[in-house]
Amino acid sequence: MAKFKIAQNPTFKADVEIPRVGGQVIKVPFEFKYRDRKALAALFLSWQETLKADEARFKEMGAELTIVDLTEAGIERQVEQVEALVAGWGFDDKLSQASIRALVETSAGAGDAIVKAYQQAFDPARLGN
């Protein structure tokens, strides 16, 4: 009889389609950090709180708010998200805060694609498939 463990592996792998300006998306293998349901909820709540804090700060800035301010905040948020999710990747560049920042700054859709792939990896488990 086969034996199975309840505990999940600490990491899991999924391909992420990274958009490239003026070219085809590239499929890059990623290794993601596993989180149980409570840890995942806490992580998403922290991102929600960061977004609310940014919105409050932007409101205070009023007419002085620029597209540069919005872009910088978005980059910071995506760097934080990718750092929280990714344990390894298939890029030639070694995974580091600097390389994550370079990816997010040079590919406007990369951060969102990584977060989406992470979330989608949980869908089959959540749906019981």
FENJOBEL-V918786 format. One record per residue. RES is the residue in one small letter. PHI is phi in radians with two decimals (999 if undefined). PSI is psi in whole degrees, 0 to 359 (999 if undefined). BURIAL is # if it has 16 or more other ideal C-beta (glycine too) atoms within 10 Angstrom, else .. Layout:
# FENJOBEL-V918786
RES_PHI_PSI_BURIAL, RES_PHI_PSI_BURIAL
This chain:
# FENJOBEL-V918786
m_999_132_., a_-1.20_144_., k_-1.95_140_., f_-2.26_147_., k_-1.78_149_., i_-1.32_320_., a_-1.07_138_., q_-1.41_159_., n_-1.19_151_., p_-1.21_341_., t_-2.42_162_., f_-2.52_162_#, k_-1.99_146_., a_-2.73_148_., d_-1.46_144_., v_-2.14_132_#, e_-1.54_106_#, i_-1.62_121_#, p_-1.26_144_., r_-2.16_134_., v_-1.12_126_., g_1.23_13_., g_-2.53_187_., q_-1.32_152_., v_-1.16_151_., i_-2.00_138_., k_-1.60_117_., v_-2.06_129_#, p_-1.26_135_., f_-2.16_149_#, e_-1.96_122_., f_-1.87_153_#, k_-1.41_129_#, y_-1.37_144_., r_-2.35_142_#, d_-1.32_177_., r_-1.04_319_., k_-1.19_317_., a_-1.16_323_., l_-1.15_316_., a_-1.09_318_., a_-1.12_320_., l_-1.10_311_., f_-1.11_325_., l_-1.13_320_., s_-1.11_323_., w_-1.17_321_., q_-1.11_319_., e_-1.16_322_., t_-1.09_318_., l_-1.09_318_., k_-1.12_320_., a_-1.11_318_., d_-1.07_315_#, e_-1.06_319_., a_-1.15_318_., r_-1.11_318_., f_-1.13_322_., k_-1.11_319_., e_-1.12_326_., m_-1.24_333_., g_0.96_232_., a_-1.17_343_., e_-1.38_350_., l_-1.17_131_., t_-2.10_167_., i_-1.08_330_., v_-1.15_317_., d_-1.05_314_., l_-1.12_318_., t_-1.13_314_., e_-1.06_318_., a_-1.13_319_#, g_-1.11_318_., i_-1.09_313_., e_-1.04_316_., r_-1.10_316_#, q_-1.20_323_#, v_-1.05_315_#, e_-1.06_317_#, q_-1.14_312_#, v_-1.09_317_#, e_-1.02_321_., a_-1.24_333_., l_-1.74_326_#, v_-1.71_132_#, a_-1.85_340_., g_-2.98_163_., w_-2.67_168_#, g_-1.64_8_., f_-1.22_155_., d_-1.14_328_., d_-1.24_135_., k_-1.12_140_., l_-1.15_120_#, s_-2.75_169_., q_-1.06_321_., a_-1.14_319_., s_-1.28_327_., i_-1.11_314_#, r_-1.06_317_#, a_-1.07_317_., l_-1.09_312_#, v_-1.15_323_#, e_-1.29_331_., t_-1.69_346_., s_-2.28_102_#, a_-1.01_332_., g_-1.74_357_#, a_-1.12_312_#, g_-1.02_314_#, d_-1.12_321_., a_-1.11_321_#, i_-1.18_313_#, v_-1.09_317_#, k_-1.08_316_., a_-1.09_321_#, y_-1.08_310_#, q_-1.09_319_., q_-1.16_333_., a_-1.11_334_#, f_-1.47_343_., d_-1.01_310_., p_-1.04_321_., a_-1.17_319_., r_-1.18_322_., l_-1.50_355_., g_1.39_20_., n_-1.70_999_.
